Amino acid sequence: MQTQKIKSMLLQIGKYALPIIVFCVVTACKNKNTYSESDQKIADESTEEELYRPNFHFTPKENWINDPNGMFFYNGYYHLYFQYHPEGNKWGPMHWGHAISTDMITWREQPIALYPDELGYIFSGSAVVDVNNTSGFGKEGQSPVVAIYTSHDPQKAKNERIDVETQSIAYSFDEGLTWNKYEVNPVIENPNLRDFRDPKVIWDVDNNQWVLTLAAGQKTMFYTSNNLKEWNLASEFGDGLGNHEGVWECPDLFPMQVEDSDEIKWVHIVSIGSGGPNGGSATQYFVGDFDGQNFIVDPEFAMAMNKEHDFWVDFGKDNYAGVTWSNIPDSDGRRLFISWMSNWQYANEVPTEKWRGSMTIARELKLTKEDTYRLKVLPVREAQNYRTVKFKDESVHVANSTKLIDSKKIDLTKSEVNLEISDVNGKSFSLILRNNKNEKLLFGYDASKKAFYIDRGQSGKVGFSEDFGDKTSWAPRISEEEKLTLKILLDKTSIELFFDEGRTVMTEIFFPSEPFNSLTIETENQDLMLDSIEIHELKN
């Protein structure tokens, strides 16, 4: 009797077991499909964040950025505005994004500063603190911050009009957090030029005036003003000078004291969209004098430029549109500079989805005179405050291949490496970053060419653009000294190389499938002695 009851119960369970099993299987499959379609994106973003989000370079929380804009210092804060597309991860309708910092290393992103309006997109420009209220925008004794930027009319561009770009201004009473656009914009009309943009304003102390430098096709134009609202064309520059393989963009003009002298020279920076020393975007510079109306290249510098063609702020492929901060106190006295860390050849295609684009480390510019006037470029000293774990060695003998460090001692995805080699004449070397997948980034010095190089052809993801990993980047060794110094800043997806105290600089990005975890130095049938190697891990 008991057996019969058990059989009956099993039959009853069986009636429902198959539907339950089928339901569970179908539900499991459905949940699995749901995961693969939606949660996979979250998983991909998480991997992307871990692999590629920089540790100490500014990048937005999401979406696209390019040129730095409107940089000024005020009441303890460095302000960085930037070209920003808040609706996508590729170039689009431009806004001004905004970030602030007390040291140019740790940045806090702020709400969008400037939105497109009836005059068009908000293209690149600059901002100044109008200390003397020359503009009349100030109230109750408060100095306004005045931004001047390019208004780009997309409808005119679509209709293939010439007068696409004009210059507009906005002013702020809360140190650049919110802005009021000038009611009679534009302040500079288009003079029948298709490319007419990127105004950079400085206060000319010697002539008691504002000077605005503007990119116009393949030249720059200088305007002057007493009030930031009414501008007069003073002169033009560029005919027959410098590189003209691409459109000129993002100019800057400023005076600098030549190191170890009382001499003052003016430096004129101009970026070009294509035609850089290693292909694509790059930034060139000129040294000369400015009389309040005209910028005239120094004759000695012009002669050297025509002979060498080596006057680039950075020879790597990923330093573009750099400009300097305004309103730096005299007590500081530095000329501070930052750039977009990408290249127009592939910027829209790099393998990040949540965001695209980052800035270089902030840098100090110095002007020296050796064979001729040259810029030296080094990371700002504030970066040293982020040093933590330290590794140091001296008199390291290198024969063929020597491992310098691995991730058991220092996290190479956030590190600073300093090398000194006292006798480099006739000796070549390669430094190699590797990971466990044998992806590698090579950089170093080729004595036969007297040139530095970066080779990212095997660095990981390179196939997204034929211009990304197709060839080695080269840069001349400008110094004549036997002793070579090298400062290397490594982040997850970038390398910044400062050779010979910043006389030659190279910046490039890369995208390994997993982090690089060792640094090796190699030579071919040569003995090399490293006087010293000092490596610091950096805080995020």
For each residue, the residues with C-beta under 8 A, 3 or more apart:
1: 4 5
2: 5 6
3: 6 7
4: 1 7 8
5: 1 2 8 9
6: 2 3 9 10
7: 3 4 10 11
8: 4 5 11 12
9: 5 6 12 13
10: 6 7 13 14
11: 7 8 14 15
12: 8 9 15 16
13: 9 10 16 17
14: 10 11 17 18
15: 11 12
16: 12 13 19 20
17: 13 14 20 21
18: 14 21 22
19: 16 22 23
20: 16 17 23 24
21: 17 18 24 25
22: 18 19 25 26
23: 19 20 26 27
24: 20 21 27 28
25: 21 22 28 29
26: 22 23 29 30
27: 23 24 30 31
28: 24 25 31 32
29: 25 26 32 33
30: 26 27 33 34
31: 27 28 34 35
32: 28 29 35 36
33: 29 30 36 37
34: 30 31 37 38 39
35: 31 32 38 39 40
36: 32 33 39 40
37: 33 34 40
38: 34 35 41 42
39: 34 35 36 42 43
40: 35 36 37 43 44
41: 38 44 45
42: 38 39 45 46
43: 39 40 46 47
44: 40 41 47 48 353
45: 41 42 48 49 353 354
46: 42 43 49 50
47: 43 44 50 51
48: 44 45 51 52 53 352 353 354
49: 45 46 52 53 354
50: 46 47 53
51: 47 48 492 493 511 512 513 514 515
52: 48 49 351 352 492 493 511
53: 48 49 50 59 355 492
54: 57 58 59 358 491 492 493 494
55: 413 414 491 492 538 540
56: 105 106 361 383 386 414 491 538 539 540
57: 54 341 358 359 360 361 491 494
58: 54 80 99 107 358 359
59: 53 54 65 355 357 358 359
60: 63 65 82 84 97 109 355 357
61: 109 355
62: 89 354 355
63: 60 84 85 86 87 88 89 354 355 356
64: 84 85 88 89 90 91 92 355 356 357
65: 59 60 82 83 84 85 97 340 355 356 357 358 359
66: 82 83 91 321 340 342 347 357
67: 82 83 124 198 249 250 320 321 340
68: 71 80 81 82 321 322 323 338 339 340 359
69: 81 82 83 96 124 125 126 127 149 323
70: 79 80 81 96 113 125 126 127 147 149 176
71: 68 78 79 80 81 126 127 323 324 325 326 338
72: 79 127 128 129 145 176 325 326 327
73: 77 78 79 325 326 327 328 329
74: 77 79 129 145 175 176 327
75: 175
76: 102
77: 73 74 100 101 102 175
78: 71 73 100 101 102 103 104 325 336 362
79: 70 71 72 73 74 98 99 100 127 175 176
80: 58 68 70 71 98 99 100 101 107 338 359
81: 68 69 70 71 96 97 98 99 113 114 127 147 176
82: 60 65 66 67 68 69 96 97 98 99 340 359
83: 65 66 67 69 94 95 96 97 123 124
84: 60 63 64 65 94 95 96 97 112
85: 63 64 65 88 89 90 91 92 93 94 95
86: 63 95 97 112
87: 63 92 93
88: 63 64 85 92
89: 62 63 64 85 352 353 354 355 356
90: 64 85 348 356
91: 64 66 85 94 347 348
92: 64 85 87 88
93: 85 87 116 121 154
94: 83 84 85 91 116 121 122 123 152
95: 83 84 85 86 112 113 114 115 116 121 122
96: 69 70 81 82 83 84 112 113 114 122 147 149
97: 60 65 81 82 83 84 86 109 110 112 113
98: 79 80 81 82 109 110 111 112 113 176 177
99: 58 79 80 81 82 107 108 109 110
100: 77 78 79 80 107 108 110
101: 77 78 80 104 105 106 107 108
102: 76 77 78 106
103: 78 106 382 385
104: 78 101 336 338 362 380 382
105: 56 101 361 362 380 382 383 385 386
106: 56 101 102 103
107: 58 80 99 100 101
108: 99 100 101
109: 60 61 97 98 99
110: 97 98 99 100 113 177
111: 98 177
112: 84 86 95 96 97 98 115
113: 70 81 95 96 97 98 110 176 177 178 179
114: 81 95 96 122 147 149 170 179 181
115: 95 112 122
116: 93 94 95 120 121 122
117: 120 122 151 181
118:
119: 151 153 166 168 185 186
120: 116 117 151 152 153 154 155 156 164
121: 93 94 95 116 151 152 154
122: 94 95 96 114 115 116 117 149 150 151 152
123: 83 94 149 150 151 152 165 197 198
124: 67 69 83 149 150 197 198 249 250 321
125: 69 70 147 148 149 150 167 198 199 200
126: 69 70 71 147 148 149 199 200 201 323 326
127: 69 70 71 72 79 81 145 146 147 148 176 201 326
128: 72 145 146 201 202 203 210 228 326 327
129: 72 74 143 145 326 327
130: 133 134 135 137 138 143 144 145 146 171 228
131: 143 327
132: 143
133: 130 136 137 138 143 144
134: 130 210 226 227 228
135: 130 138 144 146 171 227 228 229
136: 133 227
137: 130 133 144 146 171
138: 130 133 135 141 142 143 144
139: 142 173
140:
141: 138
142: 138 139 173
143: 129 130 131 132 133 138
144: 130 133 135 137 138 171 172 173
145: 72 74 127 128 129 130 171 172 175 176
146: 127 128 130 135 137 169 170 171 172 201 228
147: 70 81 96 114 125 126 127 169 170 171 172 176 179
148: 125 126 127 167 168 169 187 199 201 212 228
149: 69 70 96 114 122 123 124 125 126 167 168 169 170 199
150: 122 123 124 125 165 166 167 168 196 197 198 199
151: 117 119 120 121 122 123 165 166 167 168 185 186
152: 94 120 121 122 123 157 164 165 197
153: 119 120 156 157 161 164 165 166
154: 93 120 121 157 158
155: 120 158 159
156: 120 153 159 161 163 164
157: 152 153 154 160 161 164
158: 154 155
159: 155 156
160: 157
161: 153 156 157 164
162: 190 192 193 194
163: 156 166 189 190 192
164: 120 152 153 156 157 161 190 194 196
165: 123 150 151 152 153 190 193 194 195 196 197
166: 119 150 151 153 163 185 186 188 189 190 196
167: 125 148 149 150 151 186 187 188 199 212 214 231
168: 119 148 149 150 151 181 182 185 186 187
169: 146 147 148 149 181 182 185 187 228 229
170: 114 146 147 149 179 180 181 182
171: 130 135 137 144 145 146 147 179 180 182
172: 144 145 146 147 175 176 177 178 179 180
173: 139 142 144 180
174: 177 178
175: 74 75 77 79 145 172
176: 70 72 74 79 81 98 113 127 145 147 172 179
177: 98 110 111 113 172 174
178: 113 172 174
179: 113 114 147 170 171 172 176
180: 170 171 172 173
181: 114 117 168 169 170 185
182: 168 169 170 171 185 187 229
183:
184: 187 229
185: 119 151 166 168 169 181 182
186: 119 151 166 167 168 189
187: 148 167 168 169 182 184 228 229 230 231
188: 166 167 199 212 214 223 231
189: 163 166 186
190: 162 163 164 165 166 193 196
191: 196 233
192: 162 163
193: 162 165 190 196 216 217
194: 162 164 165 217
195: 165 215 216 217 247 248 249
196: 150 164 165 166 190 191 193 214 215 216 217
197: 123 124 150 152 165 214 215 249
198: 67 123 124 125 150 214 215 249 250 251
199: 125 126 148 149 150 167 188 212 213 214
200: 125 126 212 213 214 250 251 252 253 323
201: 126 127 128 146 148 210 211 212 213 228 326
202: 128 210 211 213 253 254 326
203: 128 209 210 211
204: 207 208 209 210 211 224 290 292
205: 208
206: 292
207: 204 224 292
208: 204 205
209: 203 204 224 225 226 292
210: 128 134 201 202 203 204 224 225 226 227 228
211: 201 202 203 204 222 223 224 234 253 290 292
212: 148 167 188 199 200 201 222 223 224 225 231
213: 199 200 201 202 220 221 222 251 252 253 268
214: 167 188 196 197 198 199 200 220 221 222 223 251
215: 195 196 197 198 220 247 248 249 250 251 270
216: 193 195 196 219 220 221 236 248
217: 193 194 195 196 247 248
218: 238 244 247 248
219: 216 236 237 238 239 248
220: 213 214 215 216 236 237 238 248 251 268 270
221: 213 214 216 233 235 236 237
222: 211 212 213 214 233 234 235 236 237 253 293 294 295
223: 188 211 212 214 231 232 233 234
224: 204 207 209 210 211 212 231 232 234 292 293
225: 209 210 212 228 229 230 231 232
226: 134 209 210 230
227: 134 135 136 210 230
228: 128 130 134 135 146 148 169 187 201 210 225
229: 135 169 182 184 187 225
230: 187 225 226 227
231: 167 187 188 212 223 224 225
232: 223 224 225
233: 191 221 222 223
234: 211 222 223 224 292 293 294
235: 221 222 293 294 295
236: 216 219 220 221 222 239
237: 219 220 221 222 241 268 294 295
238: 218 219 220 241 242 244 248 270
239: 219 236
240:
241: 237 238 286 297 302 305
242: 238 270 284 286 305 311
243: 246 272 275 276 284 309
244: 218 238 272 275
245: 272 274 275
246: 243 272 273 274 275 276 281
247: 195 215 217 218 272 273 274
248: 195 215 216 217 218 219 220 238 251 270 271 272
249: 67 124 195 197 198 215 270 271 272 273 321
250: 67 124 198 200 215 269 270 271 283 320 321 322 323
251: 198 200 213 214 215 220 248 268 269 270 271
252: 200 213 267 268 269 322 323 324
253: 200 202 211 213 222 266 267 268 269 290 295
254: 202 266 267 324 335
255: 264 265 266 267 290
256: 264 265 266 267 335 365 366 367
257: 261 262 263 264 367
258: 261 263 264 265 367 368 369 373
259: 366 367 368 369 376
260: 368
261: 257 258 369
262: 257
263: 257 258 369
264: 255 256 257 258
265: 255 256 258 287 288 289 298 367 373
266: 253 254 255 256 287 288 289 290 295
267: 252 253 254 255 256 285 286 287 365 367 375
268: 213 220 237 251 252 253 285 286 287 288 295
269: 250 251 252 253 283 284 285 313 322 323 324
270: 215 220 238 242 248 249 250 251 283 284 285 286
271: 248 249 250 251 281 282 283 284 320 321 322
272: 243 244 245 246 247 248 249 275 276 281 282 283 284
273: 246 247 249 281 344
274: 245 246 247 279 280 281 344 345
275: 243 244 245 246 272 282
276: 243 246 272 279 280 281 282 312 317 343
277: 282 309 312 315 474 475
278: 282 315 316 317 471 473 474 475
279: 274 276 317 343 345 467 471
280: 274 276 317 343 344 345 346 467
281: 246 271 272 273 274 276 317 320 321 342 343 344 345
282: 271 272 275 276 277 278 312 313 314 315 317 319 320
283: 250 269 270 271 272 312 313 314 319 320 321 322 339
284: 242 243 269 270 271 272 311 312 313
285: 267 268 269 270 311 312 313 375
286: 241 242 267 268 270 295 297 301 305 311
287: 265 266 267 268 297 298 301 367 372 373 374
288: 265 266 268 295 296 297 298 301
289: 265 266 295 296 298
290: 204 211 253 255 266 294 295 296
291: 294 296
292: 204 206 207 209 211 224 234
293: 222 224 234 235
294: 222 234 235 237 290 291
295: 222 235 237 253 266 268 286 288 289 290
296: 288 289 290 291
297: 241 286 287 288 301 302 305
298: 265 287 288 289 301 302 373
299: 302 303
300: 303 304 372 373
301: 286 287 288 297 298 304 305 311 372 373
302: 241 297 298 299 305 306
303: 299 300 306 307 372
304: 300 301 307 308 311 371 372
305: 241 242 286 297 301 302 308 309 311
306: 302 303
307: 303 304
308: 304 305 311 476
309: 243 277 305
310: 476 478
311: 242 284 285 286 301 304 305 308 374 375
312: 276 277 282 283 284 285 315
313: 269 282 283 284 285 319 322 337 339 375 377 505
314: 282 283 319 322 339 377 505 506 507
315: 277 278 282 312 452 473 474 475 476 504 505 506
316: 278 319 454 473 475 496 497 505 506 507 508
317: 276 278 279 280 281 282 343 345 473 507 508
318: 341 342 343 494 507 508 509
319: 282 283 313 314 316 322 339 340 341 360 505 507
320: 67 250 271 281 282 283 339 340 342 343 344
321: 66 67 68 124 249 250 271 281 283 339 340
322: 68 250 252 269 271 283 313 314 319 337 338 339 340 360
323: 68 69 71 126 200 250 252 269 337 338
324: 71 252 254 269 335 336 337 365
325: 71 72 73 78 328 336 337 338
326: 71 72 73 126 127 128 129 201 202
327: 72 73 74 128 129 131
328: 73 325 332 333 334 335 336
329: 73 332 333
330: 333
331:
332: 328 329
333: 328 329 330
334: 328 364 380
335: 254 256 324 328 364 365 366
336: 78 104 324 325 328 362 363 364 365 380
337: 313 322 323 324 325 362 363 364 365 377
338: 68 71 80 104 322 323 325 359 360 361 362 363
339: 68 283 313 314 319 320 321 322 359 360 507
340: 65 66 67 68 82 319 320 321 322 357 358 359 360
341: 57 318 319 357 358 359 360 494 507 509
342: 66 281 318 320 346 347 350 357 358 509
343: 276 279 280 281 317 318 320 346 347 467
344: 273 274 280 281 320 347
345: 274 279 280 281 317 465 467 468
346: 280 342 343 349 350 464 465 467 468
347: 66 91 342 343 344 350 356 357
348: 90 91 356
349: 346 464 465
350: 342 346 347 356 464 509 511
351: 52 461 464 511
352: 48 52 89 355 356
353: 44 45 48 89
354: 45 48 49 62 63 89
355: 53 59 60 61 62 63 64 65 89 352
356: 63 64 65 89 90 347 348 350 352
357: 59 60 64 65 66 340 341 342 347
358: 54 57 58 59 65 340 341 342 493 494
359: 57 58 59 65 68 80 82 338 339 340 341 362
360: 57 319 322 338 339 340 341 363 494 496 507
361: 56 57 105 338 379 380 383 489 496
362: 78 104 105 336 337 338 359 379 380 382 383
363: 336 337 338 360 377 378 379 380
364: 334 335 336 337 377 378 379 380 381
365: 256 267 324 335 336 337 375 376 377
366: 256 259 335 375 376 377 378 502
367: 256 257 258 259 265 267 287 373 374 375 376
368: 258 259 260 373 374 375 376 503
369: 258 259 261 263 372 373 374
370: 374
371: 304 374
372: 287 300 301 303 304 369
373: 258 265 287 298 300 301 367 368 369
374: 287 311 367 368 369 370 371 478 503
375: 267 285 311 313 365 366 367 368
376: 259 365 366 367 368 501 502 503
377: 313 314 337 363 364 365 366 498 502 505
378: 363 364 366 487 498 501 502
379: 361 362 363 364 383 487 489 496 498
380: 104 105 334 336 361 362 363 364 383
381: 364 384
382: 103 104 105 362 385
383: 56 105 361 362 379 380 386 416 489 538
384: 381 387
385: 103 105 382
386: 56 105 383 538 539
387: 384 390 416 536 537 538
388: 536 537 538 539
389: 409 410 536 537
390: 387 534 535 536 537
391: 405 409 410 533 534 535 536
392: 532 533 534 535
393: 396 404 530 532 533
394: 530 531 532 533
395: 529 530 531 532
396: 393 402 404 529 530 533
397: 402 527 528 529
398: 402 429 521 522 523 527 528 529 530
399: 402 523 527 528
400: 522 523 524
401: 520 521 522
402: 396 397 398 399 520 521 522
403: 406 518 519 520
404: 393 396 431 519 520 521 533 535
405: 391 409 410 412 417 518 519 535
406: 403 409 410 412 517 518 519
407: 410 411 412 515 517 518
408:
409: 389 391 405 406 535
410: 389 391 405 406 407 415 535 536 537
411: 407 414 415 537
412: 405 406 407 415 433 490 515 516 517 518 519
413: 55 490 491 492 515 516
414: 55 56 411 490 491 492 537 538 539 540
415: 410 411 412 488 489 490 535 536 537 538
416: 383 387 487 488 489 490 535 536 538
417: 405 486 487 488 490 519 533 534 535
418: 485 486 487 488 532 533 534 535
419: 484 485 486 488 530 532 533
420: 483 484 485 486 530 531 532 533
421: 424 427 429 483 484 485 486 528 529 530 531
422: 482 483 529 531
423: 427 482 483 529
424: 421 427 445 447 482 483 484
425: 447 482
426: 447
427: 421 423 424 445 447 523 526 528
428: 444 445 446 447 448 523 524 526
429: 398 421 444 445 521 522 523 526 528
430: 442 443 444 521 522 523
431: 404 442 443 444 488 519 520 521 522
432: 440 441 442 519 520 521 522
433: 412 440 441 490 495 516 518 519
434: 438 439 440 516 517 518 520
435: 438 439 440 512 513 514 515 516 517 518
436: 514 517
437: 512 513 514
438: 434 435
439: 434 435 458 459 460 512 513 514 516
440: 432 433 434 435 458 459 516
441: 432 433 454 455 456 458 459 495 510 512 516
442: 430 431 432 453 454 455 456 458
443: 430 431 452 453 454 455 495 497 506
444: 428 429 430 431 452 453 521
445: 424 427 428 429 451 452 453 477 484
446: 428 449 450 451 452 453
447: 424 425 426 427 428 450
448: 428
449: 446 474
450: 446 447 476 477
451: 445 446 474 475 476 477
452: 315 443 444 445 446 474 475 476 477 497 499 504 506
453: 442 443 444 445 446 472 473 474 475
454: 316 441 442 443 472 473 495 497 506 508
455: 441 442 443 458 472 473
456: 441 442 459 462 468 469 508 510
457: 462 469 470 471 472
458: 439 440 441 442 455 462 469
459: 439 440 441 456 462 469 510 511 512
460: 439 510 511 512 513
461: 351 464 511 512 513
462: 456 457 458 459 465 468 469 511
463: 469
464: 346 349 350 351 461 468
465: 345 346 349 462 468
466: 470
467: 279 280 343 345 346 470
468: 345 346 456 462 464 465
469: 456 457 458 459 462 463
470: 457 466 467
471: 278 279 457
472: 453 454 455 457
473: 278 315 316 317 453 454 455 506 508
474: 277 278 315 449 451 452 453
475: 277 278 315 316 451 452 453 499 504 505 506
476: 308 310 315 450 451 452 504
477: 445 450 451 452 484 499 500 504
478: 310 374 500 503 504
479: 484 499 500 501 503 504
480:
481: 484 500
482: 422 423 424 425
483: 420 421 422 423 424 531
484: 419 420 421 424 445 477 479 481 499 500
485: 418 419 420 421 499 500 501
486: 417 418 419 420 421 497 498 499
487: 378 379 416 417 418 497 498 502
488: 415 416 417 418 419 431 495 496 497 498
489: 361 379 383 415 416 494 495 496 498
490: 412 413 414 415 416 417 433 494 495 516
491: 54 55 56 57 413 414 494 495
492: 51 52 53 54 55 413 414 515
493: 51 52 54 358 509 510 511
494: 54 57 318 341 358 360 489 490 491 507 508 509 510
495: 433 441 443 454 488 489 490 491 506 507 508 510
496: 316 360 361 379 488 489 505 506 507
497: 316 443 452 454 486 487 488 505 506 507
498: 377 378 379 486 487 488 489 501 502 505
499: 452 475 477 479 484 485 486 502 503 504 505 506
500: 477 478 479 481 484 485 503 504
501: 376 378 479 485 498
502: 366 376 377 378 487 498 499 505
503: 368 374 376 478 479 499 500
504: 315 452 475 476 477 478 479 499 500
505: 313 314 315 316 319 377 475 496 497 498 499 502
506: 314 315 316 443 452 454 473 475 495 496 497 499
507: 314 316 317 318 319 339 341 360 494 495 496 497
508: 316 317 318 454 456 473 494 495
509: 318 341 342 350 493 494
510: 441 456 459 460 493 494 495
511: 51 52 350 351 459 460 461 462 493
512: 51 435 437 439 441 459 460 461 515 516
513: 51 435 437 439 460 461
514: 51 435 436 437 439
515: 51 407 412 413 435 492 512
516: 412 413 433 434 435 439 440 441 490 512 519
517: 406 407 412 434 435 436
518: 403 405 406 407 412 433 434 435
519: 403 404 405 406 412 417 431 432 433 516
520: 401 402 403 404 431 432 434
521: 398 401 402 404 429 430 431 432 444 528 530
522: 398 400 401 402 429 430 431 432
523: 398 399 400 427 428 429 430 526 527 528
524: 400 428
525:
526: 427 428 429 523
527: 397 398 399 523
528: 397 398 399 421 427 429 521 523
529: 395 396 397 398 421 422 423
530: 393 394 395 396 398 419 420 421 521 533
531: 394 395 420 421 422 483
532: 392 393 394 395 418 419 420
533: 391 392 393 394 396 404 417 418 419 420 530
534: 390 391 392 417 418
535: 390 391 392 404 405 409 410 415 416 417 418
536: 387 388 389 390 391 410 415 416
537: 387 388 389 390 410 411 414 415
538: 55 56 383 386 387 388 414 415 416
539: 56 386 388 414
540: 55 56 414
